[in-house]
Amino acid sequence: MTLRQILRLTPWSVRRWVFEAVERRVLPRVAPERRLRIARTLMPLAPVRIRGRTGDATLRVRTADGLVTARVQAATGPVEVRRHNLDRVAQAFDLARIDWFRVPVRNPVRTAVAVPEADRSRVVRLLQELTARDHGLLRPVRPAGRKPQREPGVLAVYWPVTDPGGSMLLGREYACEVEFWQESDGRLRAPRRNPVADSIPAGEPEVVAPEPVFGPFSCPDDVTGYRTRRVFTAMDPDRIEFPIDVVYTWVDGDDPAWQRRKARALAENSWVDEINAQAANDSRYASRDELRYSLRALHSFAPWVRRVFLVTDDQVPAWLDLDHPRLTVVSHQEIFGDTGKLPTFNSQAIESRLHRIPGLAEHFLYLNDDVILGRPVTPDLFFTPGGLTRFFPSGARVDAAPRGPADRPADSAAKNNRRLIEETFGRVLTRKMMHTPHPSRRSVLTEIEKRFAEHVAATAGHQFRHPDDISLLSSLQQYYAYLTGRAAPGRIRYLYTDLAQPNTPLRLAGLLRSRNVDAFCLNDVDVHSAAVADQEALLAEFLPAYLPFSSPFELRRARPETTAATRTLTAPRQPFSTSDVALPPVA
């Protein structure tokens, strides 16, 4: 048995102690390009697989409460498992002719149905029989801060599901919770509070409502209906009802056709090597399949997204299903119109054009493909019900010195943003933004383009990152919207890690164990070529373990290689006008 296999079997506390000791005493003596390889060896990420009695049909998965037998599925997710638990309980009640109605719950990833307290014995007996099949579980829900009840007011019903590797368990957090409601004095009273009403008239009319009525963790076009009482169909003022899209930018730096385009552009832009090595370094264009896993996370953890737009230089990942109804691939040609210069290899130039995507919702999230959701999230993490965007300031500061020739491209852009904000509002921005999804509004971005037309056009015209660029999506829009009353600071739990750092395997192992962040960023800075393979191996182990379930955006059988987009523009690039955009007064 190898050291790696032995460490995989040891308790987490021991593994962490060993790693921290090696990090302190050994790694400083090792060449930098070899540190990640040693660290990766000491911190295996793939879980130990324990087969169930029925072979691959089930697996025994370790949890905080002990071993759990889970059904194995390769293509599913929280929404599907949540729906399965709810429908199985509801159908059983229908067959047994037990009266029930659905109620909203405070935890948006769970579901709940109400049944009469008078039917408790029948309900409990039915649920015991139901969960005895297919490895289901029936557990009491303990009220917060209270002692366990002899007859619990709420029971959790669920059938655990895991992936073929046993690395992710979809269990109790997606349970259907059965509430026993008492009837007295002409009213029905709940055993716990819910977001709408925990006491209703016994004669409250029964209606059928679609899935999105019961909470934000649902697909916006889901029309599946459930029995409920009319009072529960009222929309809470805190609910977000406007559509939200997601925009990704993606490039395959290994595509030979793309490499030829880049080489020609570099020959025409001799200034690139003279300014900064990071203006066009290869690591900026590396694709390690992060987009596949970011889309898996989006499907699993944000089902409320309306559409996904993938902006590329006429490239398509080999595994991507172009026929998915919620996916649109957008060419750079479509959004640059009469502005800028193509082909472009400048992420800041591309970001300055994203608000031009045809059909894009007013409210959208912008994600780099190395930004991945880490757990179920709801729209109010990113927007307010009134439509304001939230932004997430980092603890990192923008360098206070004036822009200089030694600045990295990202720092130059931040300082350019700072100058525009100071000239316009008399305020000095000091904090960078976290590497998270960026909530955005088309109207705000269009307004920025009109107010700072010269700077936006210059950024769009640079084929590689240039010292004069601004960073429109990842910094400027946040402060501009904030100072014009259309954004507010938010809070998000996230993890940022540099793949080149030797402590990254430990941090990813901890994340895989806890799954306690809303989003994480796997950033790859310019590194020694010898460490590239170790970074790729690290991601190849971590990402399938963290997000093992394939998404509907993936083909069952991938195309041979990255291909050109199947649709091409036959019409000329169209101009984009901001003449009808009114600029708000600046104090």
C-alpha positions in Angstrom: 0.0 0.0 0.0 1.4 3.4 -1.0 1.7 6.4 1.3 -1.1 8.1 -0.6 -3.4 5.1 0.0 -2.5 5.0 3.7 -3.2 8.7 4.1 -6.5 8.4 2.3 -7.7 5.9 5.0 -6.5 8.1 8.0 -8.8 10.4 9.9 -9.0 14.0 8.7 -7.3 15.4 11.8 -4.3 13.2 11.2 -4.1 14.0 7.5 -4.2 17.7 8.3 -1.5 17.4 11.0 0.8 15.5 8.7 0.3 18.0 5.9 0.9 21.0 8.0 4.1 19.5 9.5 5.4 18.8 6.0 4.4 22.3 4.8 6.3 23.8 7.7 9.4 21.7 7.7 9.9 20.1 4.3 8.4 22.2 1.5 10.5 25.3 2.1 13.6 23.1 1.3 12.1 21.9 -2.0 12.4 23.6 -5.4 9.2 25.7 -6.0 8.2 23.8 -9.1 8.1 20.5 -7.1 6.2 21.7 -4.0 2.7 21.2 -5.4 3.5 17.6 -6.5 4.6 16.7 -3.0 1.7 18.4 -1.4 -0.8 16.7 -3.8 0.7 13.3 -2.9 0.1 13.9 0.8 -3.4 15.1 0.4 -5.5 12.7 -1.7 -8.9 14.1 -2.6 -10.8 11.2 -4.0 -12.9 9.4 -1.3 -12.7 5.8 -0.1 -15.3 3.8 -1.9 -17.3 1.3 0.2 -19.6 -1.0 -1.9 -23.1 -1.8 -0.8 -24.6 -5.2 -0.6 -26.1 -4.9 -4.0 -22.9 -4.0 -5.8 -22.9 -0.9 -7.8 -26.7 -0.2 -7.3 -25.8 1.2 -3.8 -22.8 2.5 -1.9 -22.1 2.9 1.7 -21.1 6.5 2.3 -19.6 8.0 5.4 -21.4 11.0 6.9 -21.3 12.9 10.2 -24.0 10.6 11.5 -22.3 7.4 10.4 -22.5 5.2 7.3 -25.5 5.6 5.0 -26.6 3.4 2.2 -27.3 5.4 -0.9 -28.6 4.7 -4.4 -26.0 5.3 -7.1 -26.9 7.6 -10.0 -24.5 9.2 -12.5 -26.7 12.0 -13.8 -28.9 13.7 -11.2 -28.7 16.7 -8.8 -30.3 18.4 -5.8 -33.3 19.5 -7.8 -34.0 16.0 -9.1 -33.5 14.3 -5.7 -35.6 17.0 -3.9 -38.4 16.4 -6.4 -38.1 12.6 -6.1 -38.5 12.8 -2.3 -41.5 15.1 -2.5 -43.3 13.2 -5.2 -42.8 9.8 -3.7 -44.3 11.0 -0.4 -47.2 12.8 -2.1 -48.1 9.9 -4.3 -48.0 7.5 -1.3 -50.5 9.8 0.5 -52.7 10.0 -2.5 -52.8 6.2 -2.8 -53.6 5.8 0.9 -56.2 8.6 0.7 -54.5 10.7 3.3 -55.3 14.4 3.1 -52.3 16.6 2.5 -51.3 20.0 1.2 -47.9 21.5 0.5 -46.5 24.4 2.6 -43.4 26.6 2.1 -40.4 26.1 4.3 -37.7 28.3 5.6 -34.9 26.2 4.2 -35.4 26.6 0.4 -33.8 23.3 -0.6 -36.3 21.2 1.4 -39.9 20.6 0.7 -42.8 20.1 3.2 -46.3 18.8 3.2 -48.9 19.1 5.9 -51.1 16.2 7.1 -53.7 16.1 9.9 -52.5 15.3 13.4 -55.5 13.0 13.7 -54.0 10.7 11.0 -50.6 10.5 12.7 -50.6 6.7 13.3 -51.6 6.0 9.7 -49.0 8.5 8.4 -46.2 7.1 10.5 -47.0 3.5 9.6 -47.2 4.4 5.9 -43.9 6.3 5.9 -42.2 3.4 7.8 -43.3 1.0 5.1 -42.3 3.4 2.3 -38.8 4.1 3.6 -38.2 0.4 4.3 -37.9 0.0 0.5 -35.0 1.3 -1.6 -32.9 2.4 1.4 -35.1 5.3 2.5 -34.7 7.0 5.8 -37.3 8.4 8.2 -36.0 10.8 10.8 -37.6 13.2 13.4 -36.9 16.9 12.9 -35.8 18.3 16.2 -37.0 21.9 16.8 -34.1 24.3 17.2 -33.1 24.8 20.9 -35.7 22.2 22.2 -35.5 18.8 23.5 -36.5 15.8 21.3 -40.3 15.3 21.4 -41.9 11.9 22.1 -44.2 12.5 19.1 -42.3 14.8 16.8 -44.2 17.5 15.0 -42.2 17.0 11.8 -40.6 13.9 10.1 -38.0 14.0 7.4 -38.4 11.5 4.6 -35.7 10.9 2.0 -33.8 8.4 -0.1 -30.1 9.2 -0.2 -28.4 9.3 -3.6 -24.7 9.3 -4.4 -22.5 9.3 -7.4 -20.6 6.1 -8.7 -17.5 7.3 -6.8 -19.3 8.0 -3.5 -17.9 11.5 -3.3 -21.1 13.5 -2.9 -24.2 12.5 -0.9 -27.6 14.1 -1.6 -29.4 13.2 1.6 -31.2 14.8 4.5 -30.7 18.4 3.3 -33.1 17.6 0.4 -35.7 15.7 2.4 -39.4 16.0 2.2 -40.6 17.0 5.7 -44.0 15.9 6.8 -45.7 18.3 9.2 -48.5 17.2 11.5 -51.1 20.1 11.7 -53.6 20.3 14.5 -57.2 21.4 13.9 -59.0 23.3 16.7 -61.5 26.2 17.0 -61.9 26.3 13.2 -58.2 26.7 12.5 -55.3 24.6 11.3 -52.1 25.1 13.3 -48.6 24.2 12.2 -46.0 22.5 14.4 -43.4 25.1 13.4 -43.2 28.4 11.7 -43.0 28.9 7.9 -42.4 31.9 5.7 -46.1 32.7 5.2 -48.5 31.5 7.9 -48.4 28.9 10.7 -52.1 29.2 11.5 -54.8 29.3 8.8 -58.6 29.0 8.7 -59.7 25.3 8.4 -61.8 26.4 5.4 -59.0 28.1 3.6 -59.6 27.2 -0.1 -57.5 24.5 -1.7 -55.7 25.4 -4.9 -53.0 23.9 -7.2 -49.8 26.0 -7.5 -46.7 25.5 -9.6 -43.3 24.7 -8.1 -41.8 28.2 -8.1 -44.6 29.5 -5.8 -43.2 27.5 -2.9 -39.7 28.9 -2.9 -36.8 30.2 -5.0 -34.9 26.9 -5.4 -36.7 25.9 -8.5 -36.6 26.3 -12.3 -38.5 29.4 -13.4 -40.5 27.5 -16.1 -41.4 24.5 -13.9 -45.2 24.1 -14.2 -45.5 21.0 -12.0 -48.6 21.6 -9.8 -49.1 20.7 -6.1 -52.1 20.9 -3.8 -51.9 23.8 -1.3 -54.0 26.4 0.4 -54.6 29.7 -1.3 -52.8 31.7 1.4 -49.5 30.0 0.5 -49.6 31.2 -3.1 -49.1 34.9 -2.0 -45.6 36.2 -3.0 -43.5 37.4 -0.1 -42.0 40.9 -0.6 -38.6 39.4 -0.1 -39.0 37.1 -3.1 -37.2 37.9 -6.4 -39.4 37.4 -9.4 -37.5 39.1 -12.3 -35.5 36.8 -14.7 -31.8 36.3 -14.1 -29.4 35.0 -16.7 -25.8 33.8 -16.5 -22.9 34.8 -18.8 -19.7 32.8 -19.2 -16.6 33.7 -21.2 -14.5 30.7 -22.4 -11.5 30.0 -24.5 -9.7 26.9 -25.5 -6.0 27.8 -25.7 -5.1 24.5 -27.1 -7.2 24.9 -30.3 -4.7 25.1 -33.2 -6.9 27.6 -35.2 -7.2 29.9 -32.2 -3.4 29.6 -31.6 -2.8 30.8 -35.2 -5.1 33.7 -34.8 -3.3 34.7 -31.6 0.1 34.4 -33.2 -0.9 36.7 -36.0 -2.3 39.2 -33.5 0.8 39.2 -31.4 2.9 39.9 -34.5 0.7 43.0 -35.1 1.0 44.1 -31.5 4.7 44.3 -30.7 4.0 46.4 -27.6 2.6 43.4 -25.7 6.0 41.9 -24.7 7.4 45.3 -23.8 4.6 46.2 -21.3 4.0 43.2 -19.1 4.5 39.4 -19.3 1.0 38.8 -18.0 -0.7 40.7 -20.8 -0.8 37.5 -22.9 0.7 34.7 -20.8 -0.4 31.2 -21.8 -2.0 30.4 -18.4 -4.7 33.0 -19.1 -6.0 30.9 -22.0 -5.6 27.4 -20.4 -8.8 25.3 -20.3 -8.8 22.5 -17.7 -12.5 21.6 -18.1 -13.5 24.2 -15.4 -16.5 25.2 -17.5 -17.9 21.7 -17.4 -17.9 21.7 -13.6 -19.0 25.3 -13.3 -22.1 24.4 -15.4 -22.6 21.3 -13.2 -22.6 23.6 -10.1 -25.0 26.0 -11.8 -27.5 23.2 -12.6 -27.1 21.7 -9.1 -27.1 24.9 -7.0 -28.9 27.6 -8.9 -31.9 26.1 -10.8 -33.5 29.5 -10.8 -31.3 30.8 -13.6 -33.3 31.5 -16.8 -30.7 31.2 -19.5 -27.0 30.6 -19.9 -25.0 32.5 -22.5 -21.5 31.3 -23.4 -19.3 33.9 -25.1 -16.5 32.5 -27.2 -14.2 33.2 -30.2 -16.4 30.9 -32.3 -15.3 27.9 -30.2 -17.4 25.2 -28.6 -16.3 22.7 -26.0 -16.5 19.1 -27.4 -18.8 18.0 -24.6 -21.3 20.8 -24.8 -24.8 20.2 -25.9 -25.6 23.0 -28.3 -29.2 22.0 -28.5 -30.0 22.6 -24.9 -32.9 25.0 -24.8 -31.5 27.1 -22.0 -28.0 27.5 -23.6 -26.9 30.1 -26.2 -23.4 30.2 -27.6 -22.5 33.8 -28.6 -19.7 34.8 -30.9 -17.5 37.7 -30.2 -18.7 39.1 -33.6 -22.2 39.4 -32.3 -21.3 41.6 -29.3 -18.5 43.8 -30.7 -20.5 45.2 -33.5 -18.9 48.4 -34.8 -16.6 48.6 -31.7 -13.2 47.1 -31.0 -10.9 44.9 -33.0 -11.3 41.2 -33.6 -10.0 38.7 -32.9 -9.5 39.7 -29.3 -7.5 37.9 -26.6 -8.2 40.5 -24.0 -10.7 39.4 -21.3 -11.3 43.1 -20.3 -12.3 43.9 -23.8 -14.7 41.0 -24.0 -16.2 42.0 -20.6 -16.8 45.5 -21.9 -19.2 44.1 -24.6 -21.2 41.5 -22.6 -24.2 43.9 -22.1 -24.7 43.8 -25.9 -25.6 40.1 -25.9 -29.0 39.8 -27.8 -31.8 38.6 -25.6 -29.8 39.0 -22.3 -31.9 39.7 -19.2 -31.6 43.1 -17.5 -30.3 41.2 -14.4 -27.5 38.7 -15.0 -24.5 37.1 -13.3 -21.1 37.2 -15.0 -18.8 34.2 -14.2 -15.3 33.4 -15.3 -15.1 29.7 -15.9 -12.8 29.3 -12.9 -15.5 30.6 -10.6 -17.8 27.8 -9.3 -20.8 27.7 -7.0 -20.1 25.7 -3.9 -23.5 24.9 -2.5 -27.2 25.8 -3.1 -27.8 29.5 -3.4 -30.8 31.7 -3.9 -31.2 34.9 -6.0 -31.2 37.2 -3.0 -27.6 36.4 -2.5 -26.9 38.5 -5.6 -29.8 40.9 -6.0 -32.4 42.7 -3.8 -36.1 42.2 -4.5 -36.2 45.8 -5.8 -33.6 44.9 -8.4 -30.4 46.3 -6.9 -27.2 44.4 -7.5 -25.1 43.2 -4.6 -21.3 43.4 -4.7 -18.7 41.7 -2.6 -15.7 43.9 -1.7 -12.4 42.0 -0.9 -10.1 42.7 1.9 -7.4 43.2 -0.7 -6.6 46.9 -1.5 -5.9 48.6 -4.7 -2.3 49.9 -4.7 -2.4 53.5 -3.6 0.5 54.5 -5.9 -0.2 56.0 -9.4 -0.3 53.7 -12.3 3.2 52.6 -13.4 4.9 50.5 -16.0 5.6 47.7 -13.5 1.9 47.2 -12.7 0.2 44.0 -13.6 -2.7 44.4 -16.1 -5.3 43.8 -13.4 -3.7 46.5 -11.2 -3.5 49.0 -14.0 -7.2 48.5 -14.8 -8.1 48.9 -11.1 -6.2 52.2 -11.0 -7.9 53.4 -14.1 -11.3 52.6 -12.6 -10.3 54.5 -9.5 -9.4 57.6 -11.5 -12.8 57.5 -13.3 -14.7 57.1 -10.1 -12.8 59.9 -8.4 -13.3 62.3 -11.4 -17.0 61.5 -11.6 -18.1 61.2 -8.0 -15.3 62.7 -5.9 -14.8 59.3 -4.2 -11.7 57.1 -4.1 -12.2 53.4 -4.3 -9.7 51.4 -2.3 -10.9 47.8 -2.2 -10.8 45.2 -4.9 -13.7 42.8 -5.5 -13.8 39.2 -4.6 -13.4 36.6 -7.4 -17.1 35.6 -7.3 -20.0 35.7 -9.6 -20.6 39.4 -10.5 -24.2 40.5 -10.3 -24.8 42.9 -13.2 -27.5 45.0 -14.9 -27.5 45.7 -18.6 -28.9 49.2 -18.1 -26.1 50.2 -15.8 -23.4 48.9 -18.1 -25.0 50.6 -21.1 -25.0 53.8 -19.1 -21.3 53.4 -18.2 -20.5 52.9 -21.9 -22.2 56.2 -22.7 -20.6 58.2 -19.8 -17.1 56.8 -20.3 -17.3 56.1 -24.1 -13.7 56.9 -24.9 -12.3 54.5 -22.2 -14.8 51.7 -23.0 -14.0 52.0 -26.7 -10.3 52.0 -26.1 -10.5 48.9 -23.9 -12.6 47.1 -26.6 -10.0 48.0 -29.2 -7.0 46.4 -27.4 -6.5 42.8 -28.6 -4.4 42.1 -25.5 -4.6 43.5 -22.0 -3.3 47.1 -22.1 -2.3 49.5 -19.3 -5.1 51.9 -20.4 -7.9 49.2 -20.0 -10.7 49.4 -17.5 -12.3 46.4 -15.8 -16.0 47.1 -16.5 -17.6 44.0 -15.1 -15.4 43.0 -12.2 -14.9 46.4 -10.5 -16.1 49.6 -12.3 -19.8 48.7 -12.5 -20.0 47.8 -8.8 -18.8 51.2 -7.6 -20.6 53.1 -10.3 -23.9 51.4 -9.5 -23.3 51.9 -5.7 -22.7 55.6 -6.1 -25.8 56.0 -8.3 -28.1 54.2 -5.9 -28.4 50.9 -7.8 -26.2 48.5 -5.8 -25.5 47.6 -2.2 -22.7 45.7 -0.5 -23.4 42.0 0.1 -22.0 39.1 2.0 -20.9 35.9 0.4 -18.9 33.0 1.8 -16.2 32.1 -0.7 -12.8 30.5 -1.1 -10.1 31.9 -3.3 -7.1 29.6 -3.9 -4.1 29.9 -6.2 -3.4 26.6 -7.8 0.3 27.2 -7.7 0.5 27.4 -3.9 1.5 24.2 -2.1 -1.2 24.5 0.5 -3.9 24.3 -2.1 -4.4 20.5 -1.8 -5.1 21.0 1.9 -7.6 23.8 1.3 -9.4 21.8 -1.4 -9.5 18.7 0.8 -11.1 20.8 3.5 -13.6 22.3 1.1 -14.5 18.8 -0.2 -15.1 17.7 3.4 -17.2 20.7 4.5 -18.8 22.0 1.3 -19.4 25.2 3.3 -18.9 28.1 0.7 -21.3 29.8 -1.7 -18.6 30.0 -4.4 -14.9 29.3 -4.9 -12.3 30.4 -7.4 -9.5 28.2 -8.7 -7.1 30.8 -10.0 -4.1 29.8 -12.0 -1.4 32.5 -12.1 1.6 32.3 -14.3 3.6 29.3 -13.1 6.7 27.3 -13.9 6.0 24.9 -16.8 7.0 21.9 -14.6 4.1 22.6 -12.3 1.4 22.8 -15.0 0.9 19.0 -15.0 0.6 19.0 -11.2 -2.1 21.7 -11.4 -4.0 19.7 -14.0 -3.7 16.5 -12.0 -5.0 18.4 -8.9 -8.0 19.7 -10.7 -8.7 16.4 -12.4 -8.9 14.8 -8.9 -10.8 17.6 -7.1 -13.5 18.7 -9.6 -15.0 15.3 -10.3 -15.1 14.6 -6.6 -16.8 17.9 -5.7 -19.2 17.9 -8.7 -19.6 14.3 -9.8 -23.1 14.5 -11.3 -23.2 15.3 -15.0 -25.5 18.2 -16.0 -28.0 18.5 -18.8 -25.6 20.8 -20.6 -23.3 17.8 -21.3 -23.5 15.4 -24.3 -23.5 11.7 -23.5 -20.9 11.3 -26.1 -18.5 14.2 -26.8 -17.5 15.4 -30.2 -13.9 14.5 -31.1 -12.4 17.9 -30.2 -13.2 21.5 -29.7 -15.1 22.7 -32.7 -16.1 25.9 -34.3 -19.6 27.2 -33.4 -22.1 25.6 -35.7 -23.8 28.9 -36.5 -22.0 31.8 -38.2 -23.0 35.3 -38.8 -24.1 36.1 -42.3 -25.1 39.7 -41.6 -22.4 42.4 -41.0 -21.6 43.4 -37.5 -24.3 45.8 -36.3 -23.7 49.1 -34.6 -24.7 49.6 -31.0 -26.1 53.0 -29.9 -26.3 54.5 -26.5 -27.8 57.8 -27.8 -31.2 57.1 -26.1 -29.6 56.4 -22.7 -30.2 59.2 -20.2 -27.3 59.8 -17.7 -28.3 60.4 -14.1 -27.0 63.6 -12.5 -23.9 63.2 -10.4 -23.7 64.9 -7.0 
